[in-house]
């Protein structure tokens, strides 16, 4: 957590310090993601779970394209007529 700047510190210095803190965060997040992916690569069961969850998420996102018709709009009685 960032520390509050000293009361005698100019606003420009405090702003520069905040920018420096924010600059490192994306790189830390990317490093953490890389570490997570390396750990999942070693843990095959975890990797399989991630693939299954990612596949289900993609199916949910693409559901309107996979099944474009309304499931409640069908009538089996009319469908079985000769």
N, C-alpha and C positions, 0 to 999 in steps of 0.2 A: 504494500500500500504506500502511496506517495506521501511524503511528509509535507506538512504545511511549511511555506516559506517563512523565513524570519521576518519580523515586522519592519526591520530596517532595510530589507532587500527591495530594490526597485522592481516595479511591475514588469519591466522588460526582461530582467534576469529571471523572474519567476515564470514568465511565459516561455522563455528559452528552455528552462529546466523542464517544464511540462512537455514541450515539443520533443526534447531528448528522451523523456520517458516514453512518450507515445511512439517514437520511432523504433524502439526496440521490440515493441509488443508483437507486431506481425511476424518477425523473425522467431520470436520465442514460441508463438503459436504454431508456426511451420515446423519448428524443431520438435515440439510436443507431438504433432501429428505424425511426423516421421518416426518418432520413438514408438508411438502406438501401432503404426503399421508394421514396424519391425517385430514388435511383441506379438502381433496377430499372425505374422508370417511364421513365427516359431510355434505358436499355439494353433494347430490345425483345426481343432474343434471350434475355437473362437473365430477363426477365419471362415469356416463353413457357416457358422451362425450369422456372421456379418454378410456373407453372400446371400443367404436365404432372406434376411431382413431387407437387404438392398433390393433384391428381386421382388419381394412383396411390395416394397415402397414404389418401385417403378411400375408394377402392375396397377397399383392404386392410382398413380398419376396418369397412366395411359388408359384407364378404365373406359372413359368415354369413346376412345378410338377402338378398343377391343370389343366392346359390346355397345354399339350405337343405338340399339332399339330399347324402348322402355319395357322392362320386364312385366309391369302390371297392365300393359295395354294388350296383352295376348289373351285369346280365348281358346282353350283346348277343345271345347264343345264345337266351335266353328271350324277348328282345324281338322277335326276327325270326320267332317261331313264328306260324302262322296263327291 
